[in-house]
């Protein structure tokens, strides 16, 4: 059973999302939260989902702060942003905090389900309107010609990520087991000073750490 925690204070949208997910996928077990504080309490009690669907504009702790708190407790957590916000500052803060992907509430439930599946496979789904702006932000913010000290295996994994390969595909292509791949991926994030695949790919393309994908 796929456990999805939906963190959204708009009760109508939250319930519509739960209904949509339940209709499109029989094996989904959604849980509803209207604030990040209750999410943190549930995690501290030993519970966790497969994927978080996180709004940004929440009462009390906002969604971006919530990602940071979740990542401190569950470093490998998959948090998919689902919001109306498209401004660069919020996009950058969410990705820096460790968001696994960025969807908009204007997306159909089918698109959200597809993004959830991509996250579970190790990809970093991002709304097309947001993607170009992510690269632009890293163009403006990333230092030129930095030496990140990636070794050959880390370089190969990063190159595969920029081609959009999901976790199992990367492991198969490079003949790595999944535990080793997870370790290498964490090393890449640490060396690039990022907290997620989307940010790593954007920085790699900006810094020309790999050949640009065709």
Backbone as JSON, one array per atom type, in Angstrom:
{
  "sequence": "XXXXXXXXXXXXXXXXXXXXXXXXXXXXXXXXXXXXXXXXXXXXXXXXXXXXXXXXXXXXXXXXXXXXXXXXXXXXXXXXXXXXXXXXXXXXXXXXXXXXXXXXXXXXXXXXXXXXXXXXXXXXXXXXXXXXXXXXXXXXXXXXXXXXXXXXXXXXXXXXXXXXXXXXXXXXXXXXXXXXXXXXXXXXXXXXXXXXXXXXXXXXXXXXXXXXXX",
  "N": [[0.84, -1.2, 0.0], [0.62, 2.16, -0.94], [1.64, 4.85, 0.85], [0.61, 8.11, 1.24], [1.07, 11.31, 2.43], [-0.84, 14.14, 2.69], [-0.36, 17.46, 2.93], [-2.05, 20.15, 3.55], [-3.86, 23.1, 3.93], [-6.25, 23.98, 2.87], [-9.27, 22.73, 3.02], [-11.17, 21.82, 1.15], [-9.71, 21.51, -1.25], [-7.81, 19.69, -0.35], [-9.36, 17.41, 0.3], [-10.46, 16.86, -2.2], [-8.17, 16.17, -3.56], [-7.42, 13.86, -2.18], [-9.62, 12.21, -2.86], [-9.27, 12.09, -5.64], [-6.74, 10.84, -5.89], [-7.34, 8.38, -4.76], [-9.18, 7.35, -6.57], [-7.68, 7.11, -8.92], [-5.66, 5.35, -8.27], [-5.63, 2.23, -6.86], [-4.11, 1.26, -4.8], [-3.44, 3.21, -2.97], [-2.94, 4.83, 0.11], [-4.04, 7.46, 1.55], [-3.27, 10.13, 3.86], [-4.44, 12.88, 5.76], [-3.36, 16.18, 6.54], [-3.49, 19.39, 8.05], [-1.54, 21.12, 8.77], [2.0, 21.66, 9.35], [3.02, 21.14, 11.86], [1.52, 19.05, 13.02], [2.28, 17.01, 11.32], [5.0, 16.73, 11.96], [4.76, 15.87, 14.59], [3.54, 13.37, 14.16], [5.6, 12.04, 12.79], [7.57, 12.03, 14.78], [6.35, 10.28, 16.43], [6.89, 7.93, 15.26], [5.81, 7.35, 12.79], [5.59, 7.36, 9.17], [5.34, 8.34, 5.69], [5.34, 7.16, 2.22], [5.53, 9.17, 0.37], [5.39, 12.7, 0.63], [2.94, 15.17, -0.02], [3.17, 18.48, -0.31], [1.94, 21.59, 0.58], [2.84, 25.09, 0.29], [2.03, 27.55, 1.5], [1.08, 27.58, 4.55], [-0.63, 27.51, 7.74], [1.04, 28.68, 10.72], [4.02, 26.93, 10.89], [5.49, 27.17, 7.74], [5.32, 25.42, 4.52], [7.89, 25.16, 3.43], [9.66, 25.48, 5.56], [8.73, 23.27, 6.86], [9.64, 21.18, 5.22], [12.37, 21.23, 5.8], [12.33, 20.45, 8.52], [11.23, 17.91, 8.28], [13.21, 16.64, 6.72], [15.33, 16.67, 8.5], [14.57, 14.75, 10.27], [13.87, 12.58, 8.66], [15.97, 11.86, 6.48], [15.96, 10.77, 3.88], [13.47, 11.29, 2.9], [10.78, 11.73, 0.56], [9.57, 14.58, -0.71], [7.1, 16.2, -2.3], [6.38, 19.21, -3.71], [3.29, 20.87, -3.86], [1.56, 23.36, -5.0], [0.27, 26.77, -5.38], [2.12, 28.66, -5.83], [4.5, 30.37, -7.83], [6.65, 32.01, -7.7], [10.08, 33.03, -7.88], [11.64, 33.13, -5.53], [10.37, 31.48, -3.63], [10.39, 29.05, -5.0], [13.17, 28.55, -5.17], [13.86, 28.42, -2.43], [12.37, 26.17, -1.65], [13.52, 24.08, -3.18], [16.15, 24.22, -2.28], [15.73, 23.49, 0.37], [15.23, 20.83, 0.06], [13.19, 19.71, -1.51], [11.67, 17.18, -3.49], [10.48, 17.47, -5.91], [8.41, 19.68, -7.95], [5.24, 20.67, -8.23], [2.25, 22.19, -9.57], [-0.89, 23.46, -8.38], [-2.64, 23.76, -10.42], [-2.19, 21.62, -12.02], [-3.48, 18.51, -13.28], [-5.05, 15.83, -11.4], [-4.19, 13.42, -12.4], [-1.67, 14.13, -13.42], [-0.38, 14.78, -11.05], [-0.37, 12.26, -9.8], [1.3, 10.94, -11.6], [3.66, 12.37, -11.14], [4.16, 11.62, -8.49], [4.73, 8.88, -8.84], [7.07, 9.14, -10.36], [8.79, 10.34, -8.5], [8.99, 8.25, -6.64], [10.46, 6.51, -8.14], [12.88, 7.66, -8.17], [13.29, 9.91, -9.74], [13.09, 13.48, -10.52], [10.5, 15.21, -10.68], [9.26, 18.15, -12.23], [7.31, 21.01, -12.77], [6.75, 22.1, -16.12], [6.68, 24.94, -16.54], [8.16, 25.82, -14.47], [10.66, 24.71, -14.72], [12.57, 25.96, -16.52], [13.03, 28.31, -15.15], [14.26, 27.41, -12.87], [16.79, 26.6, -13.81], [17.68, 29.11, -14.64], [17.84, 30.47, -12.19], [19.93, 29.05, -10.95], [21.94, 29.66, -12.71], [22.34, 32.32, -12.12], [23.09, 32.19, -9.45], [25.0, 30.2, -8.93], [28.52, 29.6, -8.49], [31.19, 30.33, -10.84], [32.99, 27.85, -12.64], [33.6, 26.1, -10.49], [35.3, 23.71, -8.42], [34.17, 20.73, -7.51], [35.07, 18.35, -6.65], [34.2, 15.76, -7.45], [34.32, 12.23, -7.74], [35.07, 9.6, -10.18], [32.96, 7.73, -10.22], [30.87, 9.12, -8.95], [30.62, 11.2, -10.79], [29.67, 9.78, -13.01], [27.19, 8.86, -12.07], [25.89, 11.31, -11.64], [25.81, 12.3, -14.26], [24.09, 10.43, -15.42], [21.76, 11.05, -14.02], [21.19, 13.59, -15.05], [20.27, 12.9, -17.5], [17.75, 12.1, -17.02], [17.29, 9.58, -16.01], [15.78, 7.15, -13.9], [16.06, 5.86, -10.51], [16.45, 2.99, -10.46], [17.17, 2.57, -13.1], [19.56, 4.01, -13.3], [21.15, 2.53, -11.52], [21.18, 0.03, -12.86], [22.41, 0.67, -15.32], [24.95, 1.49, -14.52], [25.84, -0.65, -13.14], [25.49, -0.91, -10.32], [24.55, -1.71, -6.97], [21.47, -0.9, -5.24], [21.84, 0.16, -2.67], [24.49, 1.03, -2.72], [24.25, 2.94, -4.74], [22.54, 4.8, -3.48], [24.24, 5.71, -1.46], [26.31, 6.9, -3.01], [24.82, 8.89, -4.26], [24.1, 10.5, -2.07], [26.65, 11.43, -1.41], [27.19, 12.98, -3.66], [25.24, 15.02, -3.38], [26.16, 16.19, -1.01], [28.7, 17.17, -1.78], [28.02, 18.96, -3.79], [26.59, 20.72, -2.35], [23.76, 20.68, -2.15], [20.31, 19.62, -1.68], [18.77, 17.81, -3.04], [17.65, 15.94, -5.99], [16.71, 17.52, -8.16], [17.91, 20.05, -7.75], [20.6, 19.26, -7.86], [20.86, 18.35, -10.53], [20.25, 20.71, -11.95], [22.35, 22.38, -11.12], [24.54, 20.9, -12.05], [24.22, 21.05, -14.83], [24.38, 23.8, -15.2], [27.01, 24.35, -14.3], [28.4, 22.87, -16.06], [29.31, 20.36, -15.36], [28.79, 17.96, -16.37], [28.26, 16.6, -19.66], [25.83, 18.37, -21.54], [22.45, 17.17, -21.6], [21.04, 15.59, -24.5]],
  "CA": [[0.0, 0.0, 0.0], [1.39, 3.39, -1.07], [1.21, 5.84, 1.84], [0.84, 9.5, 0.84], [0.58, 12.31, 3.38], [-1.19, 15.38, 2.01], [-0.27, 18.55, 3.91], [-2.77, 21.21, 2.84], [-4.83, 23.68, 4.86], [-7.52, 24.18, 2.19], [-9.92, 21.43, 3.22], [-11.84, 21.39, -0.08], [-8.7, 21.02, -2.19], [-7.19, 18.51, 0.24], [-10.26, 16.26, 0.16], [-10.56, 16.56, -3.62], [-6.92, 15.48, -3.91], [-7.54, 12.5, -1.62], [-10.57, 11.45, -3.69], [-8.67, 11.85, -6.95], [-5.69, 9.83, -5.76], [-7.98, 7.09, -4.46], [-9.83, 6.87, -7.79], [-6.69, 6.78, -9.94], [-4.76, 4.29, -7.82], [-6.3, 1.42, -5.84], [-3.2, 0.89, -3.71], [-3.04, 4.43, -2.26], [-3.48, 5.06, 1.45], [-3.75, 8.86, 1.86], [-3.55, 10.69, 5.18], [-4.6, 14.32, 5.62], [-2.86, 17.09, 7.58], [-3.69, 20.78, 7.64], [-0.4, 21.92, 9.22], [3.25, 20.91, 9.46], [3.27, 20.74, 13.23], [0.94, 17.71, 13.23], [3.12, 16.08, 10.57], [6.21, 16.48, 12.75], [4.33, 15.06, 15.74], [3.33, 12.01, 13.68], [6.92, 11.47, 12.5], [8.23, 11.79, 16.06], [5.69, 9.12, 17.03], [7.36, 6.74, 14.56], [5.09, 7.13, 11.53], [6.14, 8.04, 8.0], [4.73, 7.91, 4.43], [6.26, 6.98, 1.1], [5.66, 10.47, -0.28], [4.64, 13.84, 1.15], [2.48, 16.22, -0.93], [3.31, 19.6, 0.62], [1.65, 22.98, 0.2], [3.81, 26.04, 0.86], [1.39, 28.55, 2.36], [0.37, 26.87, 5.61], [-0.64, 28.24, 9.02], [2.15, 28.31, 11.59], [5.21, 26.59, 10.1], [5.13, 27.03, 6.33], [5.73, 24.17, 3.93], [9.33, 25.11, 3.19], [10.24, 25.16, 6.87], [8.33, 21.89, 7.15], [10.55, 20.27, 4.51], [13.6, 21.18, 6.57], [12.1, 19.66, 9.72], [11.05, 16.52, 7.84], [14.5, 16.12, 6.27], [16.17, 16.44, 9.67], [14.12, 13.5, 10.9], [13.83, 11.53, 7.63], [16.84, 12.43, 5.43], [15.65, 10.24, 2.55], [12.05, 11.51, 2.61], [10.4, 12.31, -0.73], [8.59, 15.64, -0.48], [6.69, 16.81, -3.56], [5.66, 20.46, -3.51], [2.05, 21.01, -4.62], [1.24, 24.71, -4.56], [-0.08, 27.76, -6.41], [3.2, 29.65, -5.92], [5.46, 30.23, -8.91], [7.69, 33.04, -7.61], [11.42, 32.44, -7.85], [12.18, 33.01, -4.17], [9.79, 30.29, -2.99], [10.9, 27.88, -5.72], [14.55, 28.33, -4.77], [13.89, 27.99, -1.04], [11.84, 24.82, -1.56], [14.52, 23.15, -3.71], [17.29, 24.23, -1.36], [15.34, 22.75, 1.57], [15.26, 19.4, -0.23], [12.01, 19.21, -2.21], [11.98, 16.17, -4.51], [9.86, 17.9, -7.15], [7.62, 20.9, -7.78], [4.02, 20.65, -9.03], [1.33, 23.29, -9.33], [-2.26, 23.0, -8.14], [-3.35, 23.76, -11.69], [-1.99, 20.31, -12.64], [-4.54, 17.53, -13.05], [-4.71, 14.78, -10.44], [-3.41, 12.42, -13.13], [-0.29, 14.62, -13.47], [0.16, 14.65, -9.7], [-0.09, 10.83, -9.62], [2.49, 10.64, -12.4], [4.81, 12.94, -10.44], [4.41, 10.76, -7.32], [5.41, 7.68, -9.32], [8.43, 9.53, -10.76], [9.56, 10.53, -7.27], [9.26, 6.93, -6.06], [11.47, 5.86, -8.98], [14.14, 8.38, -8.03], [13.36, 11.07, -10.62], [12.79, 14.77, -9.89], [9.52, 15.87, -11.54], [9.11, 19.59, -12.02], [6.37, 21.57, -13.74], [7.5, 22.72, -17.22], [6.81, 26.39, -16.4], [9.14, 26.09, -13.42], [11.97, 24.12, -15.04], [13.5, 26.95, -17.07], [13.37, 29.3, -14.13], [15.22, 26.77, -11.97], [18.11, 26.73, -14.43], [18.05, 30.53, -14.61], [18.25, 30.81, -10.83], [21.25, 28.5, -10.68], [22.86, 30.43, -13.53], [22.63, 33.57, -11.41], [23.58, 32.0, -8.09], [26.1, 29.24, -8.8], [29.82, 30.17, -8.83], [31.77, 29.86, -12.09], [34.15, 26.96, -12.69], [33.92, 25.56, -9.17], [35.77, 22.33, -8.37], [33.38, 20.08, -6.47], [35.78, 17.16, -6.2], [33.48, 14.52, -7.71], [35.13, 11.15, -8.29], [34.56, 9.09, -11.45], [31.66, 7.09, -10.04], [29.91, 10.19, -8.68], [30.43, 11.89, -12.06], [28.84, 8.93, -13.86], [25.82, 8.89, -11.53], [25.33, 12.64, -11.9], [25.53, 12.37, -15.7], [22.88, 9.64, -15.66], [20.64, 11.81, -13.47], [20.85, 14.69, -15.95], [19.55, 12.32, -18.64], [16.41, 11.78, -16.59], [17.14, 8.18, -15.61], [15.3, 6.94, -12.53], [17.02, 5.21, -9.64], [16.76, 1.62, -10.9], [17.86, 2.65, -14.39], [20.94, 4.42, -13.03], [21.84, 1.39, -10.92], [21.39, -0.98, -13.88], [23.36, 1.14, -16.32], [26.29, 1.61, -13.94], [26.13, -1.9, -12.44], [25.58, -0.63, -8.89], [23.36, -2.08, -6.21], [20.73, 0.3, -4.85], [22.44, 0.73, -1.46], [25.67, 1.78, -3.15], [23.77, 4.12, -5.47], [22.05, 5.78, -2.5], [25.43, 6.29, -0.82], [26.97, 7.79, -3.98], [23.95, 10.05, -4.45], [24.26, 11.38, -0.89], [27.97, 12.07, -1.55], [27.04, 14.03, -4.68], [24.5, 16.14, -2.79], [27.03, 16.86, -0.04], [29.76, 17.89, -2.47], [27.43, 20.07, -4.55], [25.89, 21.58, -1.37], [22.34, 20.7, -2.46], [19.56, 18.65, -0.89], [17.86, 17.0, -3.82], [18.06, 15.63, -7.36], [16.44, 18.64, -9.06], [18.95, 21.05, -7.56], [21.87, 18.69, -8.33], [20.86, 18.35, -11.99], [20.32, 22.09, -12.42], [23.7, 22.88, -10.88], [25.46, 20.18, -12.93], [24.09, 21.61, -16.17], [24.9, 25.19, -15.16], [28.46, 24.34, -14.12], [28.98, 22.0, -17.09], [29.99, 19.24, -14.71], [28.54, 16.85, -17.28], [27.82, 17.04, -20.98], [24.39, 18.65, -21.49], [21.63, 16.11, -22.2], [20.55, 15.9, -25.84]],
  "C": [[0.89, 1.26, 0.0], [0.83, 4.45, -0.11], [1.61, 7.24, 1.39], [0.24, 10.42, 1.9], [0.38, 13.63, 2.64], [-1.26, 16.48, 3.06], [-0.81, 19.8, 3.23], [-3.85, 21.77, 3.75], [-6.18, 24.0, 4.21], [-8.26, 22.85, 2.17], [-10.58, 20.92, 1.94], [-10.84, 20.81, -1.07], [-8.07, 19.73, -1.66], [-8.08, 17.28, 0.04], [-10.44, 15.87, -1.3], [-9.32, 15.81, -4.09], [-6.95, 14.05, -3.4], [-8.46, 11.65, -2.48], [-9.95, 11.1, -5.04], [-7.6, 10.78, -6.91], [-6.3, 8.44, -5.55], [-8.64, 6.49, -5.7], [-8.8, 6.37, -8.79], [-5.78, 5.62, -9.54], [-5.4, 3.52, -6.66], [-5.43, 1.18, -4.61], [-2.72, 2.09, -2.91], [-3.73, 4.5, -0.9], [-3.15, 6.51, 1.85], [-4.06, 9.21, 3.3], [-3.54, 12.2, 5.04], [-4.05, 15.07, 6.83], [-3.11, 18.51, 7.11], [-2.59, 21.7, 8.16], [0.82, 21.03, 9.38], [3.51, 20.41, 10.87], [2.72, 19.34, 13.52], [1.74, 16.64, 12.47], [4.36, 15.71, 11.39], [5.89, 15.62, 13.96], [4.16, 13.6, 15.33], [4.66, 11.32, 13.4], [7.63, 11.12, 13.81], [7.6, 10.6, 16.8], [6.05, 7.82, 16.3], [6.66, 6.43, 13.26], [5.8, 7.85, 10.39], [5.45, 7.51, 6.75], [5.8, 7.57, 3.4], [6.55, 8.31, 0.42], [4.83, 11.49, 0.48], [4.19, 14.7, -0.03], [2.33, 17.47, -0.07], [2.92, 20.93, -0.02], [2.71, 23.88, 0.81], [3.15, 26.96, 1.87], [0.5, 27.85, 3.38], [0.35, 27.7, 6.87], [0.49, 27.77, 9.93], [3.4, 28.08, 10.76], [4.82, 26.43, 8.64], [5.73, 25.75, 5.75], [7.23, 24.04, 3.71], [10.07, 24.83, 4.49], [9.93, 23.7, 7.22], [9.23, 20.89, 6.46], [11.83, 20.11, 5.31], [13.46, 20.31, 7.81], [11.92, 18.18, 9.38], [12.39, 15.9, 7.48], [15.45, 15.88, 7.44], [15.83, 15.11, 10.34], [14.18, 12.31, 9.94], [14.66, 12.02, 6.44], [16.5, 11.97, 4.02], [14.19, 10.46, 2.16], [11.85, 12.14, 1.24], [9.27, 13.31, -0.49], [8.31, 16.34, -1.8], [5.88, 18.06, -3.26], [4.43, 20.47, -4.41], [1.42, 22.33, -4.18], [0.76, 25.58, -5.71], [1.08, 28.7, -6.68], [4.18, 29.33, -7.04], [6.59, 31.26, -8.8], [9.04, 32.41, -7.32], [11.93, 32.21, -6.43], [11.66, 31.75, -3.48], [10.26, 29.01, -3.68], [12.31, 27.55, -5.23], [14.62, 27.81, -3.33], [13.41, 26.55, -0.9], [12.87, 23.8, -2.05], [15.73, 23.07, -2.8], [16.99, 23.44, -0.1], [15.32, 21.25, 1.34], [14.02, 18.84, -0.88], [12.43, 18.25, -3.32], [11.4, 16.53, -5.87], [8.93, 19.06, -6.87], [6.45, 20.85, -8.77], [3.14, 21.84, -8.66], [-0.09, 22.74, -9.15], [-3.11, 23.05, -9.4], [-3.16, 22.46, -12.45], [-3.2, 19.41, -12.35], [-4.08, 16.51, -12.01], [-3.89, 13.69, -11.12], [-1.94, 12.83, -13.21], [0.37, 14.5, -12.1], [0.51, 13.19, -9.42], [1.17, 10.42, -10.39], [3.75, 11.15, -11.7], [5.17, 12.11, -9.21], [5.17, 9.51, -7.75], [6.85, 7.98, -9.74], [9.33, 9.71, -9.53], [9.94, 9.18, -6.67], [10.32, 6.17, -6.86], [12.81, 6.6, -8.95], [14.32, 9.57, -8.95], [12.96, 12.33, -9.86], [11.8, 15.53, -10.76], [9.37, 17.34, -11.2], [8.24, 20.14, -13.13], [7.14, 22.29, -14.85], [7.67, 24.23, -17.09], [7.89, 26.76, -15.38], [10.55, 25.7, -13.85], [12.98, 25.15, -15.55], [13.93, 27.97, -16.04], [14.34, 28.73, -13.1], [16.63, 26.91, -12.53], [18.59, 28.18, -14.41], [18.53, 30.94, -13.23], [19.65, 30.29, -10.53], [22.32, 29.18, -11.54], [23.3, 31.69, -12.79], [23.36, 33.34, -10.09], [24.81, 31.1, -7.98], [27.42, 29.89, -9.19], [30.36, 29.57, -10.12], [32.94, 28.9, -11.82], [34.56, 26.42, -11.31], [34.39, 24.11, -9.29], [35.08, 21.64, -7.21], [34.0, 18.76, -6.02], [35.03, 15.86, -6.39], [34.45, 13.45, -8.24], [34.44, 10.57, -9.53], [33.17, 8.47, -11.3], [30.57, 8.12, -9.77], [29.59, 10.95, -9.96], [29.49, 11.09, -12.97], [27.39, 8.93, -13.39], [25.16, 10.22, -11.83], [24.97, 12.8, -13.38], [24.25, 11.6, -16.04], [21.64, 10.37, -15.14], [20.22, 12.93, -14.41], [20.14, 14.2, -17.2], [18.15, 11.86, -18.26], [16.19, 10.34, -16.19], [16.65, 8.1, -14.17], [16.28, 6.03, -11.8], [17.43, 3.82, -10.13], [17.5, 1.62, -12.23], [19.32, 3.05, -14.2], [21.74, 3.23, -12.48], [22.15, 0.32, -11.97], [22.45, -0.58, -14.88], [24.79, 1.13, -15.79], [26.7, 0.38, -13.14], [26.4, -1.65, -10.95], [24.37, -1.22, -8.2], [22.73, -0.8, -5.64], [21.31, 0.95, -3.59], [23.68, 1.55, -1.82], [25.26, 3.05, -3.89], [23.28, 5.2, -4.51], [23.22, 6.47, -1.8], [26.11, 7.28, -1.75], [26.14, 9.05, -4.19], [24.07, 11.03, -3.29], [25.6, 12.11, -0.95], [27.91, 13.21, -2.56], [26.34, 15.25, -4.09], [25.39, 16.92, -1.82], [28.09, 17.71, -0.74], [29.23, 19.09, -3.26], [26.71, 21.07, -3.65], [24.42, 21.77, -1.77], [21.65, 19.6, -1.67], [18.6, 17.8, -1.71], [18.31, 16.86, -5.26], [17.84, 16.8, -8.31], [17.53, 19.69, -8.97], [20.3, 20.55, -8.07], [21.96, 18.73, -9.85], [20.99, 19.77, -12.53], [21.73, 22.65, -12.26], [24.71, 22.2, -11.81], [25.42, 20.74, -14.35], [24.68, 23.01, -16.22], [26.42, 25.19, -15.13], [29.19, 23.49, -15.16], [29.83, 20.89, -16.46], [29.82, 17.96, -15.52], [28.2, 17.41, -18.64], [26.32, 17.27, -20.94], [23.61, 17.54, -22.16], [21.11, 16.54, -23.56], [19.04, 15.84, -25.89]]
}
